[in-house]
Amino acid sequence: MPDSAYHREIRLDRRSPAYWRVTFNLPPINIFGPDNLPELNAVITAIETDPEVKVVVFDSAIDGFFLTHYDFLGKPEDSNLPAGPTGLQPLPDMLVRLSRAPVVSIAAIRGRATGVGSEVALASDMRFASREKAILSQWELGAGLVPGGGPMARLPRLIGRGRALEVLLSADDIPGDLAERYGYVNRAMPDAELDGFVDALARRIAKFDKQSIADIKRMVDIASLPPDHEIAPEWDAFLASIGRPAAQHRLAALMERGFHRPGDVETRLGYHVGQLG
């Protein structure tokens, strides 16, 4: 079924004035591309500016996929866009703003958080994963690419240098239970418990004082977030890597195997990039 036949959106559900849900619904497999940037920007702007919201949960409507990689079928110039309010390119700009917003952000990961999905999770304040269904991945090196959404700046602070290099240089899939042991996610839990746990935590936080939440988060940010100048080079390196022959060759090989379409390549991307040789 062509993409035009699907209803694609980033859905904002205000469960209450203080508690919102943002759901990625980009069928068939939640690929994120330049066309999705305006919608995500509108969501991030609302999170930043709404006077009542205190906690936002990011989840997915697509079975098996939290949010996957960038869209490589578009024109390269579509990704070379004007900078956002932080001075960064649009996607890293939005992720930095999410991290710094005076609102708690939680990623509820069921399915693959691959590339952009991993980067959205890393930019969120907390990450909770389905033990059976969550897969996190910075797969890009397997296709000759450099990740562009901030993982080189964020991952070492979160999981340590050695494990960050393992994630980035293996380009392999990290299942939920291993992600928990590494500190890539806060907790991995049985899939049947994920929604109830995240909802209860979000509702609990939503009861507390917004200004105190913002103050606590701001001071934790000082101790834990990378400065913008560490994130800025990543997007430029990502765009430069797309044009290199090695990446073009590997992306073409992945496309021939079924990349960008529902099927085994997208379901087991870590395995398939490891087979390219």
Number of C-alpha atoms within 10 A of each C-alpha: 7 7 10 8 8 12 10 15 15 19 19 19 13 13 11 12 13 21 23 22 21 20 19 24 23 24 21 18 23 27 24 19 18 19 12 15 16 11 14 21 19 14 17 16 15 13 23 16 12 13 12 14 21 27 25 25 22 23 22 23 19 18 15 19 29 33 33 24 25 21 16 17 9 12 10 12 9 10 20 14 12 10 13 15 11 14 12 21 22 24 26 25 21 25 23 23 20 23 20 21 20 25 27 25 25 25 27 24 32 28 26 30 28 29 25 26 27 27 27 27 27 23 26 21 19 17 24 25 31 23 24 16 20 26 29 31 26 28 27 25 18 25 23 21 22 23 25 25 30 27 24 20 19 21 21 14 15 18 18 14 13 9 16 22 15 11 22 20 14 18 22 25 22 21 20 28 22 16 24 19 13 16 16 28 24 14 18 25 17 14 16 11 12 19 18 11 14 18 14 11 13 22 18 12 16 23 12 12 10 20 12 11 17 17 12 12 18 18 10 11 14 11 9 12 17 17 12 16 10 12 21 20 15 21 22 15 14 17 18 13 21 18 13 12 11 14 20 16 14 18 21 14 16 20 15 10 15 14 19 21 14 12 13 13 18 23 18 14 22 23 17 20 23 15 10 13 7
